[in-house]
Amino acid sequence: MEVEAARYIGAGLAVVALGGAGAGLGVLFGNFLSAAVRNPAAADKWFGRMMMMFALVEATGLIAFVVAMLILLG
């Protein structure tokens, strides 16, 4: 196998984490909206925690993207 082909395969595998980040964001916001509709008084309490989880999930996606770019361009 050529080195260039191995780079493309490695970058493709690294980008798979972006799909996981997208699914995680969908689950996160869907569950928050479901809980906020059921109990609007508690929505303010959970909003900060949801934003923290959003940042962590988004960071996972960004790290996966950076790793893929490092594999391709490095």
C-alpha positions in Angstrom: 0.0 0.0 0.0 1.3 3.4 -0.9 1.8 6.0 1.8 -0.6 8.4 0.1 -3.4 5.9 0.1 -2.7 5.2 3.8 -3.0 8.9 4.5 -6.4 9.1 2.8 -7.6 6.1 4.7 -6.4 7.5 8.0 -7.9 10.9 7.4 -11.2 9.3 6.5 -11.2 7.3 9.7 -10.4 10.4 11.7 -13.4 12.3 10.2 -15.8 9.5 11.3 -15.7 11.3 14.7 -17.4 14.3 13.1 -20.5 12.1 12.5 -20.4 11.2 16.2 -20.2 14.8 17.2 -23.2 15.6 15.0 -25.3 12.8 16.5 -24.2 13.9 20.0 -25.4 17.4 19.3 -28.7 16.2 18.0 -29.3 14.1 21.1 -28.2 16.8 23.4 -30.4 19.5 22.1 -33.4 17.2 21.5 -33.3 16.0 25.1 -32.9 19.5 26.4 -35.9 20.8 24.4 -38.0 17.8 25.5 -37.2 18.5 29.1 -37.7 22.3 28.8 -41.1 21.7 27.3 -42.1 19.4 30.2 -40.7 21.6 33.0 -40.1 25.2 31.9 -39.1 26.3 35.4 -36.1 24.0 35.4 -34.9 25.0 31.9 -32.8 27.9 33.3 -31.0 25.6 35.7 -30.0 23.2 32.9 -29.2 25.7 30.2 -25.6 26.3 31.5 -24.9 22.6 31.8 -26.2 22.1 28.2 -23.9 24.8 26.9 -21.0 23.1 28.7 -21.8 19.8 27.1 -22.3 21.6 23.7 -18.7 22.9 24.0 -17.3 19.5 24.9 -19.0 17.7 22.0 -18.1 20.5 19.6 -14.5 20.3 20.8 -14.4 16.6 20.0 -15.5 17.3 16.5 -13.0 20.1 16.0 -10.2 17.9 17.3 -11.2 15.1 14.9 -11.1 17.7 12.0 -7.7 19.0 13.0 -6.3 15.4 13.3 -7.6 14.7 9.8 -6.0 17.8 8.4 -2.7 17.0 10.1 -2.8 13.5 8.6 -3.5 14.9 5.1 -1.2 17.9 5.1 1.5 16.7 7.5 
